[in-house]
């Protein structure tokens, strides 16, 4: 068993950094994880239709987000609120 026979080759896994090119290793160190968070949208109805008044509250939990959406909606018939999932960087966006 000589040469390029598979028995002579070192087994590498995707966890093994050896053999990765330098660009990929550099990208790994600069990697910033993103998460799924739930963005609360709030609209107010007016003469010209619904107008977006808030879209900057992010929540880790859909339950927390919908709690606030329901509470806002109960304030009056002119308010519509709902939650949608978004990918965010929690280091750049405040998530509740």
C-alpha distance (Angstrom), angle and dihedral (degrees) to the residues before:
residue distance angle dihedral
X1 . . .
X2 3.75 . .
X3 3.77 138.0 .
X4 3.78 119.9 17.0
X5 3.78 96.5 -11.3
X6 3.86 109.8 142.3
X7 3.81 91.0 -122.9
X8 3.82 89.2 64.3
X9 3.79 95.3 50.3
X10 3.78 123.2 93.4
X11 3.79 112.4 -115.3
X12 3.81 111.6 -123.8
X13 3.76 127.6 -167.5
X14 3.78 130.8 -158.0
X15 3.83 85.9 -102.2
X16 3.79 91.7 60.7
X17 3.82 113.2 96.0
X18 3.81 93.0 -166.2
X19 3.74 111.2 106.2
X20 3.80 96.1 20.6
X21 3.76 113.9 125.9
X22 3.80 118.4 -109.3
X23 3.81 94.3 -113.2
X24 3.79 92.5 57.8
X25 3.81 92.1 47.3
X26 3.81 89.7 49.2
X27 3.81 91.1 50.4
X28 3.79 90.1 50.8
X29 3.81 91.5 57.2
X30 3.81 90.4 50.1
X31 3.81 93.6 47.6
X32 3.81 114.1 127.3
X33 3.78 112.5 -165.8
X34 3.76 118.9 -130.5
X35 3.78 124.7 -154.8
X36 3.75 137.2 -159.5
X37 3.80 110.5 -105.6
X38 3.79 131.3 169.6
X39 3.79 117.7 -112.7
X40 3.80 117.8 -150.8
X41 3.81 113.3 -140.0
X42 3.81 118.0 -164.3
X43 3.80 123.1 -167.3
X44 3.81 131.1 -177.8
X45 3.80 119.8 -153.8
X46 3.78 117.3 -130.3
X47 3.76 142.0 157.3
X48 3.80 91.4 -70.2
X49 3.80 96.2 45.2
X50 3.78 130.3 -95.6
X51 3.79 117.8 -16.7
X52 3.82 123.2 -159.4
X53 3.81 108.8 -122.6
X54 3.81 102.3 167.1
X55 3.78 136.8 22.0
X56 3.78 104.9 147.4
X57 3.83 105.1 89.6
X58 3.80 114.2 99.8
X59 3.80 125.1 -174.0
X60 3.81 132.3 -167.1
X61 3.79 90.8 -144.4
X62 3.79 127.5 53.9
X63 3.80 87.2 -148.9
X64 3.83 91.6 59.8
X65 3.78 91.7 45.8
X66 3.81 94.6 49.5
X67 3.82 90.3 46.2
X68 3.81 89.1 62.4
X69 3.81 92.5 40.1
X70 3.81 90.6 55.6
X71 3.82 92.9 44.4
X72 3.81 90.9 52.6
X73 3.80 92.9 45.3
X74 3.82 91.1 52.4
X75 3.81 90.3 59.0
X76 3.75 92.2 75.7
X77 3.77 147.8 -33.3
X78 3.80 92.3 -99.3
X79 3.82 94.2 65.2
X80 3.79 122.7 82.2
X81 3.80 119.9 -179.0
X82 3.78 132.4 174.0
X83 3.80 141.1 158.2
X84 3.79 130.5 -121.5
X85 3.81 129.4 -177.0
X86 3.79 117.5 -110.5
X87 3.80 135.4 176.3
X88 3.81 109.7 -118.2
X89 3.78 139.6 169.8
X90 3.83 104.4 -123.5
X91 3.81 89.3 -155.2
X92 3.81 89.2 63.7
X93 3.83 103.0 30.1
X94 3.80 125.5 53.3
X95 3.81 108.6 -123.2
X96 3.81 120.3 -169.4
